[in-house]
């Protein structure tokens, strides 16, 4: 028996006894011997589902078309129930699905998709598509009206993302697929023209470059805030003296401000590296197609201007879709800056420890112990130090992803996104945390002064004789002999009298006592970049001028 309900024009499918799992369409002639259904009522190419039912003797069957029912006879060999599949939720089409007939393994769907992480580039994907629609209109592929409709439709898609109402559906394997699918839902078949001449190969790297340009701008703004905080503290606390160390051993007298500015100088280089990277990021790949270029004559210079790619146009389409140097450079630059932050954090961790107590983190950036009530741990600094180590692994991973890929696009490149996002996010977080730590850090100038010792002035003692014409190689040994004399007597180097020192060399005069002034020691280092008060002020002025000239 056959029962078919056809609520809209639809082909009728029947199964035979010998091939019960393979459906064959019944011809829909005006006087079909089985259904009698008119051709006009059955022309829509919609999916039909069939259910095998037990074979019954030859008997009449009822076929309903709209509100009309017809009785027909079915041969014994026919045994199926045919029904129209629901049409309100059509199966999503993949952008690449034309030559595929088999279903994708669900695990492969998950393995292949990038939407969980590349959806953060939704705004860049829409910007790139809007610009590309204008370029297609400029090339005569779209009319101005069609381009305007696409641009407006994409703006509506952007509005959904901004409002948090964009609905991700099955088949949205990446941000490009999701946005194009939604655009077509909003404006109809015209949405299918947007991808003319474009590949996801040039689309995805365009999105990546756009996103990175914005992200690096935000990182640089935060980095400038960190450098400014260092300059401000250096200016306010320029009179504070502290021990300077080499090999973690007390070395010479410096200023707290000089120490701050030593790290700010490294951070300035990091900012310069980021600035130098930007032109290589801001190079347009869009218009390269899958690898061979665009066949519709899109104006790539127009696209570069429209999207703000001030670095120009990628010179070779094959290289354009495969170039991820800018991602590797970003991850390296982020890693090196985190190495610098890690060294700064390590200094402060040491300076906040029991034997030093030069500094103390504010409560906002420290934690306690679950067991020991007295503890105040510099967790923010330790986390910066730890994340610096993890960032080095990202550099190695990125280079390993790239090294084995043949020319042009490979799916391996999908791995670069998570590495890039992690590197940039970690960098930005660490810079802002470092700014908070530095801005709220409490220093103890008296503890720093207590860290100074007379033996740190041994070089000054040698320089005293240099100013009296004695060669430095000789004065170095003379000063060393004075240090030995103080050690043997169990006293400080500064406790040796001029008469004691004259037993080592006759040119020591009574004014040698001036050597034991720590502030004087720092101020004698008055060359550009030195520890003197004047030099520190000059460094602050230069740093502030750099920030003003390179404002972001």
Buried (B, 14 or more C-beta within 10 A) or exposed (E): BBBBBBEEBBBBBBBBEEEEEEBEEBEBEEEBEBBBBBEEBBEEEBEBEBEEEEEEEEEEBEBEBEEEEEEBEBEEEBBBBBBBEEEEEEEEEEBEEEEEEEEBEEEEEEEEBBBEBBBBBBBBBBBBBBBBBBBBBBBEBBEEEBBBBBBEBBEEBBEBBEEEEBEEEEBBBBBBBBBBBBBBEBBEEBBEBBBBBBBBBBBBBBBBBBBBBEBBEEBBEBBBBBBBBBBBBBBEBBEBBBBBBEEEEBBBBBBBBBBBBBBBBBBBEBBEBBEEBBEBBBBBBBBBBBBEBBEBBBBBEBBBEBBBBBBEBBEEBBBBBBBBEBBBBBBBBBBBBBBBBBBBBBBBBBBBEEEBBBBBBEEEBBBEEEEEEEEEBBBBBBBBBBBBEEBBEBBEBBEEBBEEBEEBBBEBBBBBBBBBBBBBBBBBBBBBBBBBBBBBBEBBBEBBBEBBBBBBBBBBBBBBBEEEEBEEEEBBEBBBEBBEBBEEEEEEBBEBEEEBBBEBBEBBEEEBEEBBBBEBBBBBBEEEBBBBBEBBBBBBEBBBEBBEEEEB
